């Protein structure tokens, strides 16, 4: 590894599913510039978010902590921007720091970006065209298409810097977030029929109430604002569902194409500056997204398409190109990995682990036995996903839907009994068969409950009051973990 401290360049998109990236085997689109990052470095195959919502995921990336620690549990809970982040620690050690694009963790005193030498962020979700840009000097409208504008502002800031000190730049794109508005340069793409996922017609048989209650089905809940044109008349219900899927995916993938072009601009710019070798470049998204999988759009659930984040990295001076990293990592791990690369001590409160060793000198070293996930919003007014948490191990996924609205005021008041789901990801990667009640999985089910309970205790998160203490816990450990 190089002795020179690397520049840090994190490109974060919004709702970009890994299975809409060529390097991850996409069958619906091509992303040559994003793929090139993996070709020059590494692809991470099992990267997961710990709360599949925009604001909570962004807070976890910045702070290296889970939602219950950083305080951003829902879309309605703004960040305390004064708390320690990997950016604040880099700044203390001489890095110049900047963020451009989507912030979406609150606005105003105490919530605006802190510890950045330069910040220019979208207001709330931001607009695709002529976006409002908030800086320390107020708000202005920046003409142009948001993906291009964000790239322009980001690169201009670095080009304005004097001196040789390393820089840390966060480029946070709005795309491809709903309502998926492409620019003219990409408007004619993907008009041919787009392959439909095998699970598009999922009927949720054997699953909990949560899957049936959610209002995320493409066939039923995409609006005219999403589709932008009226459907043809006379379509059967099945044909209408497929038409809506095609329209949704056309615009989604066109927005991704613009992101990919701008990633190409960034990598070309790094090369022209002579900075490519000494820059840790990371491409990721704040969570996954359903692209017709299980008939859905959106995210929120602990199912694989929702929690799996793309992560591609290059750092020619520090990371040799190689096979994809297979160990499990999370967005909570980003902060410590970045700090590790920069030679900066992580904050004690950070809860992740650096996976830089797995990318460099210890490729076979383990990371963690399980990923902890928690979604707090219950029966939110738009998507009606139910609150739940669980763990993802290398082979299994255990989910507890507690469903009672804790953490989100003003819910509709609908109530469902608590329910469990268990998936054997080795034999059922599409998560179609809930085996929680299957006798052959009884022992594993109870072991996973213990593992979940212990992991919650380790991370300092309180189990829901309705979750029974696992029977396999020894009495002494039950007492220790319940007080």
N, C-alpha and C positions, 0 to 999 in steps of 0.2 A: 504493500500500500504506500501511497505517496505521503511525504511529510507535509506537503502544502495543504492548508485547510481548504476544503472545497467550497465553491459557491453552492448554494442550495436553490433549486428551482422546482417548485411543486406546482404542477398543473392539476387542478381539481375541477372536474366537471360535475354536473348535477343530474343524477338519475341515469347515468350511462351504464347500462348493463354490460357485464363482461361478455355475454354471448352476442353482443353487437360489436365485437372487435375481432378483426381478422386473426390476430395472434392467438386468440382463444378459440379459434375454429368456427367463427361465425359463418352461417350459411345464408345470411340475409344481407350482408353488406361487406365492403372492403374498407380497411383503414390503414393504408400503406405507411403513413408517417408515424402513427402510433405504434404500429408493428415494428418499425425501425428502431424504436427505443429498446424493445426486447431483444432485437437482433444484435444490438451493440452492447447489451447488458443481460438482464435477466427478467423473466416473467414469474410472477408469484401466483400459484394456482389456487391456493386456499387462503385468501384474504377475506376477512369478514368484518362487517360493522357490528357494533354492539347495541345499536338502537337505530333502526332503519327509518330515520327521518333526517331532513336536511340540517336543521339547526343543531340537534343533539350530536350528529356525526361530526359536524364541523368543530363543535366544542371539544369533542373527544380527541380529534386530530391535533388541535392546538395545544390542549392542556395535558395530553397523555393520561387522561383519567376517564372513568366511567361517568355516566350521566348523574348518578346519585352523588358524586363527589364534585363535579364542576357545576352542578345546579341546573344545567340545561336539559330537562327531561322531556319537554314537549316543544311544539312550535310556538307556544304561548309563553314560555319562560325564557326571558332574555339572559344573556351572559353578563356576569360581573367581569368586565374586561380587564380589571386590575390584577386578576389572579395570574400566577406564574404560568408561562407557556414556553414552548421551545423557542419561540421568537424572542421573548424577553431575555432568555438565557443567552441566546446567540448575540443579542444586542449588547449585553453586559460584557461579552468577550470580544467586542470590536467589529462585529458584523454590521453592515448597513442593511436595513430591513425595509421591505415594502410589500404591500398587498394591493391588488387591483381586481375588481370584479365583485362577485357575490359575497356578501358578509352574512346577512340574514340571521343575525343573532341579537337583534334589538338595535335601537337607534336613540341617540341622545346621550346626555351626561351619564357616564358610567358604563355605557353599553357600546359606544363607538370604539373602533379599533384603538388599542394602546400598544406602546412599545414598537411602533412602526415609524421609521423616518419619513415614509411616504405612504399615504393611503388614499385611494380613490375607489369608492365602492358603490355598488348599485343600491338604490333605495328599496328596502324590502325585497320582493322577488325580482324587481327590475323589469325593464321593457326590452323586447328584442330589437326594436327599432328606435333610434334616437333616445337612448337611455338617459335617465336622470342619474347624475354622478354626484355623490356626496363626498366632500373633502373637508379638511379642517377649516376651509374658507367658506363653506356653505354648499349650496346645490346649484348645479348647472346642467343643461342639456347638452350632451355630446352627440353631434350628428353622426349617423352611420349605423351599421349593424353591430349588435352588442358583441358578438364573438370577435369581430375585427377590431372594434373599439377597445375592448379589454386588452387584446394583444398589443395594439399600438401604444396604449398608455403604459403598459408594463415594460416594454422594451425601451421606450423613450426614457423612462426613469433610470434604468440601468445605464443607458448611454450618457445620461447627464452626470454620472458620478465621476469624481476625481479620486486619484489615489489608487493604491493596490490592495486595500483591505477587501476581504471577501464580502459577498453580498448574499442575502437570502430574499428570494422573491416568490410570493404566492400569487399564482394566476388562477383566479376562481371564475370559471365560466358559468353563465346562466344556463346555457344549452347542455343537454337536450331536455330541459324541464318543460312540463306542460305550460303553455298550450302549443308547443312545437311549431314555431313560426320560422320557416326557412327563408333565406334571402334569395334574390333573383338568380344568383350565380349557381344555385343548386336546385332550383325549383323543378327542373325537368327530370330529376333522377328517380329511380326506383318505381317506374310506372308499370313495369312487368309484374305479374303476380308474385307476391312474396310468400315463401313457404310458411305454412301454418304449423305451430308447435303440435307435437303429438298429444299434448294434454289440453288442447284448446277446448274440447268438449267435456272436460272433467265435470262430473256431477257431485263431487265431494262425498260420495258414499263412504261411510265409516269414519268420517272426520268429525271434529267437534262442531258446535254451533257457530263458531267464529267464521269458518269458511263460508258457511251458508248465509250468514248475516251480512257480510261485507258487501258494500255497494260499489264494486270495482269491476264488474263484468263489462267487457267491451260491448257485448251485444245489447246491454241495457242502460249503461250509465255514461257512455261518451256523449257529450253534448254537441249541439250545433256549433258552438264556439270552438270545440275541439276539431270537429270535422270540417268546418269552414264552407261546406257546400251541402245542399239538401241531398239526401239519398235518392237514387232513382225510384220511380214509382213501380209498384207491382212486384217487389221482391218478396220471396218467401222469408220467414223468420231466419232460417239458416243462411240463406243467400245474403240477407241484410247484415247478419253478424259478420260474414266474411267480407262484405263491402266495407263495413266500419273498420275491421282489422286492417285492410289494405290502406285505407285513408290514414289511419293512425300511424301505421308503420312508414308510409311514404314520408310524411312530414318529420317523424322522429328521426329516421335515417338521414334525411336531408340536413337536419340540424347537426347530426353527428359528422356528416361529410364536411361541413364548414369547420367544426372543431378540428378534424383531422388536418385540413388544409392549414389551419393556424398553428397546429403543432409542427407542421413542416416549416412554417415561417420561423418558429422559435428555434428549431434545431439548426436550420440554415444560418440564422443569426448567431447562434453560439459558435458555429464553425468559423464564420467570417471574423468574429471577434477574437478567435483563438482560445476560447474558453471551454470548448466542448470536453476536452480531456479532464479538466479540473472542476467540472460541475456535476454534482449529484442531481440528476434529472429524474423526477418521479412523475408518472402519469397515473391518475386514479380518479375515482368518483366517490361522492359522499355515501353512496349505497348502491345496491343493485336496482333492478326494475323488472316488473313483469311485462314481457313483450308478447302478450297473448297466452303465456304459460298459465295453465289452469283457467283459461278464459279471461284473465285479468289484465288490467293496466295498473300502474302505481306500485307501491312497495309495502312497508309497515310490518308485514308478517315475518315470522322467523323462517319461512320457507326459503330454500336455497337461492332462487333467482332474486329474491329481495335482499338477502343479507350478504351475498357474495359480491365483493368489490373487485374491479380490475385493479391491478397494480403492476406496472412495468417500470423498471429502473435502469439507468445507465450511469456509469461513472468510470470512464476508461482508465483513469489513473489509479482507481481503487478497487474496481470490481471487474474481474475477467468475465467475458461472455461465457455462458454455460447453459446447462439444462434448466428447465423451470424448477423453482423452489417448491417443494411439496409440503413442507411443514406448515402448520396452521399459524397465521398471524392475524392481528386485528388492527383497526384504526387507532386503538389506544396505544399500539406499539410504535406508531410513526414517530412520535416526538423523541422517544429514546433512541431510535435508530438514527434519526437525523443528528441528534446531539452526539451520538457515538462517532459518526462519520466526521463531525467537526471537532472532536476531541474536547467536548464540553460536558461537564458533570451534569447529570440529570437531577431534577428536584426530587427530594425524598417522597413527596406526595404522588409522584407519577406511578402509575400502576401497570404499565406495560413492560415489555422486554425488548431489548434491541435484537433485531434479527440480522444485523450487519455481519456477525460471525458466520452465519449460515450462507451469506452471500460472498464470503471471502475465505477465511482460513479454516472454518469448521463446517463444511457443507452438510454433514450428517448429524450435527448436534440437534437435539430436540428443542422445541420452543415451549409448548404448553400441552397439557393433557386434554384440556377442554376450553372452549370459548363460551363465555357467559354473555347472554343477550337479555335485554329487557326493553319492552315497549310499554310506555306508560299511558298513552292516550286511550281512553275507553269509549267506544261508540262515538267517535268524533263526528261532527255534523256533516262532513262531506263523504267520508269513506266507510264509516261505521265499522272500523276494525276494533277488535276487543283486546283489552290489556292482557299481556302475557309475558312470561320469561321462560328461560330454559338454558340448556347446554348443548353444544355441538362437540362431540368427540370425533376422532378419526373415522369411526364407523357409525355411531348412533347419534340421534337427535331426540332429546326429551323436551317437551313443551308443556308448560302449565298455564292454561288460560284461566285467570282468576276473575276477570270480567266485571269488576264492580265499580270502575270509575275512579279509583284512587289515583290522585295525581292530576286530574283534569276537571276543574269546576265546570258547571253548566252543561253537563252531558244530558242526554235525552231521558235518562232514568231507566232505560231498559235493563233488565237484569237476567242473567243466565247463570245456571249453576257452574261452579268450577269444573273444568274438564282437563284431561291429560291427553297428549298425543305422543306416540313413540314411533320413530322411523328407523329402519335398518337401511342406512344409505348405501351399503354394499350391494344389497339385492333389490333395493327400491330407490334408486337415485332420483326418480321423479316425485317421490313422496305421495304416492297414491294410496298406500295401504297402512293405515294406523294399526300398529300391532301392540298397542298398550295392553289390550285385554287378551292377547294371545298367550295361552299357557306356556308355550315354548320360550317366551321372552320374559316370563315372570321374574326369574332371578336377575337378569340383566336390568330389568325395569327398576327393581328395588335398589340395586347397586348404583344406578344412575341417579336415583333420588338422593342417596347419601352423598354422591359426588356433587350434585347441585347444591345441597345444603352446605357442604363444607366450602365450596367455592364462594357462595354468598358470604359466608363468615369471613373468609380470607380477604374478600374485596370490601367488606364493611357494608354490604347491602342487606337490609332486613327482609327476610321472607314475608310474603303476604300472610296476614294473620290467619287466613283460612287454610293455609297449606299445612297438612299434618306433618309432624316430626317423623322422619323416616324410621320405620320400625327396626331397621338394621343398625341404627346408631346405638352404641352402648349407652347405658343410663348416664354414666359420668360425662360422656361427650354431649348427650342431649342437654344436660344441665348447663354445660359450659357454653354451648352454642345458642341456647335460648335465653341467656341473660347477658 
